[in-house]
């Protein structure tokens, strides 16, 4: 199993995270699946923040090139209201999951969090500095997207393992309902 003590994201994205999956208990697989879901939500949130920052910097660069007199602050509503479905490929991707920050104080910031960002300083940056910021933010967004893809792949594999166990009879529906808090034979909603 992956080393304990590493950040959750490091564990769930590690190449050895799914090692020995067939030998793990269903409870362990569910825990692993839940960790993947939490990290996918965190990464989705982080990715959306980065995409918004990239959009703002891109708009500032375009504003400068066009000589448009509209200030960046005035243009924000149209910049941030841009159709994100073209970026993600589906309208459903625009629905934001409920995200609550991890209460674990040992959870360190990711590299993307460290990119210097100050909206108020954008107009003061030179063109070269603005281009460098744009590239750095775009690179951070690509890295977060790649990490998110790896976590989604692990999540899909974990889901498949639970489904396979249900199909082959090694996991019965009552076990699933009990584990999720639904008691068999009751009328809970």
N, C-alpha and C positions, 0 to 999 in steps of 0.2 A: 504494500500500500504506500501511497505518497507519504512523505515525511510529515509528521505533525509539527506544529510550530510555525509553519510557513503561513503567509496570508492565505485566506480562503481563495482568492482569485488565482494565486500561484498554484494551489493544490488542484482546483477544478479545471484549470487550463493545462495542467502538466500532461505530458504524453503518457505517463504511467497511471493516470487517474483511474482509468477503466480496467487496469490489469486485474485479472482474476475475477472479473465480474460474474461469471457463471457460478463461482463458488461462494459468492456473498449471499447473505440472507436478504430477504425481501425488505426487511426494515432498514438494512444498510443501504440498499439501492434507493429506497425512498429518501433517506437522509441525503445521499449524494445528489439525487434529483432536486431536492429542495435547495441545496447549496447552489446548484447550477442555475436554478430559477432566480434565486436572489442575486447572483452575480450578473445574470443576463439583464435583469431589471436595472441594476446599477450601471452596467455598461451602456445600456440603451439611453439612460438618462444622461450619462457623461457624453455620449456621442451626440445627442441632440444639443447639448450645451455647446460643444465644439462646432457643430454645424451652424448654429446661430452666430457664433463668433466669426467663423469663416465668411458667412454671408455679410456680416457687418463690415468686415475688412474689405471684402470684394467690392461692396457697394461704395465704400470710401475711395477705393482706387478708381472705380468707374466714374465717380463724381468728379474726381480731380482731372481725369482724362477728358471728360466731356466739358469741363468748365461750368457745370451746372451750379447755379448760385444757391440752390437749396442746401441748407445745412444738414449735417448727418443726423442730428437729433430730430429734426423735422421729418426726415425720410425714414426713421425707424419703423413706424407702423407698416409702411409698404415693404420694407426690407424683411421684417420678421413675419409678415403675413404671406410671404411667398409660398407657392404651392409645393409642399414637401413631398407630395406623392411622386413627383418626377425624380426626386432623389432616391426614394426608397423603392419605387416600383409598384406600390399598392396603397390605396387610400387607407386601409386598415392600419398601416404602419404609423399613421399620424396619431392614433389613439395612444396617449401616454399612460403607462401603467402607474399605479400608485407606488410611489417610491418614498421610503423613509430612510434617512441616513443610518448607517450602521453605528450602533451605540458603543462598539468595541473601540476603545481609545488606542489600541495597538494597531488598528487598521491604518496603514500609512497611505499617504497620497500617492496616486499613480503619477507617472511621468507627465501625462497630459495635463494634470492639475498644476504642474510646475511652470507651464508656459506663462511667461509674464503677460498679463492682460490688464489693460486699463483703458476702458472705453473713453474716458475723458481725455486721454493723451493721444488718441488717434489723429486728430487734426494737427497736432504738433509734430508728429513723426515725419521724417523726410520720406521721399518716394522709395528710396532703397530700403529703409527700415520697415516701411509698410509692406513692401514686397517680401521681405524676409519674415515678417510676422505672419503674413498670409501663408507662406510656404510651411512655416513651422506649425501653424494651426492645422493646415491641411494634412500634414504628415502625422500629427497627433491623432487626427480624426481617422486616418487610414489605419493606424496602429490599433486604436480602440475597436474599429470595425473588424479587423482581423482577429483580435482577441475574442470579441463577441461571437464571431463565426465559429471559433474553436469551442467555446462554451456551448453554443447551440448544438453543435455536432455531438458533444458529450451528452447533452440533455436528450437529444433525439435517440441516442443509443441506449440511454437509461430507460426511456419511455418504451422502446422496443423490447427491452429485456423484461419489463413488467408485463407488457402485453403478451409476450411469448409464454411467460409463466402462467398467465391467466388462460391462454389458449390450450396449453398442454396439460392443464389441470393441476399443476403444482402450486397454484395460487387460486383460491376460490373467491368468489365475489364477496362472501361474508367477511373474509380477511381484509379485503379492500375497504368495505364499509366500516368495519370496526376500527381500522387504522385511521380512517378519515373522520372518526367521531360519529358516524351514523350507525346506529344499532340495528341489527337485522330484525325484521318483523315489526318495527315501530313505524309510526306515522310522522316522523320528524320532517320539517321543511327547512 
